[in-house]
Amino acid sequence: MPNAVNLVLLTDEERAQVGITFKRAGQRAAIALGHELVSGATRSRRIRDWLNFAEQHSDVWLYCWRGGMRSEIAQSWLEAAGTTLPRVSGGFKALRQTCLGVLADAPGAKPWLILGGRTGSGKTELLKRFTCGIDLEGIANHRGSAFGAQLSPQPTPVDFENTLAVSYLKHVDQLVVLEDESRTIGRLALPQVWHACMQNSPLLILELDVATRAENISREYVSEPLAAGETEAALHTRYSASLQRISKRLGGARYKEVRAAMDSSFATGEHREWIELLLLWYYDPMYDYQLDEKLERVVARGTAAELAQHIDAHSELAEC
């Protein structure tokens, strides 16, 4: 679960020993072994870790996989040490079912507004200006494009869904603004009901010229990773592999031209040429094709300032 901290009752190795004993000798023997493994100084150290954490956080809850024996034991040991903490009945499995219920019920509970636009137009930056926005790409840790992988890995599908549910629970506005996404963001899939709702919600189109979009992409995809510590060689290798994956869609001649421009850019430090070629030959035609299927949903087009006014107006209407 988001914000959860794993302070163990049993380590993985200890739990494996208990599980083997349970299979061979039954529950009573397994419980006895567990108490033997976590006794004396080991038990005192683990209780101390829990107490220290509880002192630093005023709203702590305990949970284990099913809300059963492990969290009950931890709760009783803490009570003996003078600290009473609430326990999640049903544990992680109950929390998981709650999250799935939140995701299933979210579409239709509030009006949704979708922010679209060509690659590099600054949709995410505009989205982040508003408390009514939920950053799907941020939660997925992926920019949503062929070159959108981050240095750190994406969360697991379960982590992604749980974090999305928690983000929605924390969403206090009466309007939900989301960036226009395909069903998948990197290797993660949006809940089907969310994607379906997004495909039927009003659409804003953020417009920006190709040169400025190329500058935005160069900053976000090149300058920022380099500033964060990724080497030019590693970034070049990563983007060369991404380009190779879309080579068939580009076509042989265009792929070679973009690859040559990319190689040259990593030598000179000026990256606009290969980025503009990708925008004109790959991203923009694909976007235009997809937009043709969505034209009836478009309620406004314009600059970031103009669309911000539309979002404010929709927010005011939603509050009424």
Number of C-alpha atoms within 10 A of each C-alpha: 15 12 6 10 8 9 13 15 20 18 12 10 9 14 16 12 16 23 18 12 19 16 11 11 11 13 14 11 14 20 16 12 18 19 13 11 17 17 12 10 9 12 17 14 13 18 20 14 13 21 16 11 14 16 11 9 10 9 9 15 15 19 25 21 15 16 18 15 12 16 23 17 12 21 22 14 16 17 12 10 13 9 14 14 16 12 18 19 17 16 17 16 15 16 18 18 13 15 22 17 12 17 21 15 12 17 17 11 10 12 18 22 25 24 25 23 22 22 19 23 24 20 20 20 11 17 21 13 10 16 13 22 24 20 18 21 17 12 17 27 21 23 17 20 15 16 18 16 21 13 14 8 10 19 16 12 14 14 16 21 23 22 19 24 22 17 16 18 13 9 15 11 15 17 23 25 25 23 22 19 18 14 16 14 22 20 13 19 15 19 15 12 15 16 17 13 16 23 17 14 17 17 26 23 22 22 19 17 10 18 15 15 21 23 17 18 21 19 15 13 18 20 16 13 16 15 9 9 9 14 12 16 9 11 17 16 13 14 19 16 14 16 19 14 13 14 18 11 12 17 12 10 10 17 20 14 13 22 18 12 19 24 16 15 17 15 11 9 12 14 22 21 16 20 22 21 18 18 21 12 17 17 17 16 13 13 15 13 10 11 17 9 9 15 10 11 15 16 12 14 17 15 13 19 10 12 19 18 11 17 22 14 12 18 20 12 12 15 10 6
